[in-house]
Amino acid sequence: MDIRFELIGPDSRQELRSLYTWLRDDRSLRGRIPIEPVRGPAKPDEMGGELEAVLALVSTLATLAQLPFSYAAWRDGRRPRSQVIIQVVGAMPGELEAVREAFPDVSVRPVAGDGQEPEPAPGTEQEAGR
């Protein structure tokens, strides 16, 4: 399953670079969870686009266990002003709920096409009926 961290807010690019560096350099994740930068389309005269997201490639729920601790340490040390959103691709039944439980203060959304229903937008009738 892929866990994609996105940040939305005034300092999101800087905070996203900080999160990427933090997760990439975390010794407890090294060799267990590959961390990759996701770049947007490049502008003319650029070799690569802006950092758009941070992708963690999680193979099992057991490897997921350390990721929330590392994320929380980054969050507590940085106090980001941007909203954090996690998109999950390729979750097996039950894995999406495990990710939601592991990141209780983060909006966790399945990406359409992974066999899960898309998360309703905040404030919609579908969400209100929950």
PyMOL commands that set and color helices and strands:
alter all, ss='L'
color gray80, all
select helices_A, chain A and resi 12-25+61-64+67-78+95-102+125-128
alter helices_A, ss='H'
color red, helices_A
select strands_A, chain A and resi 2-8+35-39+51-57+83-89+107-110
alter strands_A, ss='S'
color yellow, strands_A
deselect
rebuild
show_as cartoon
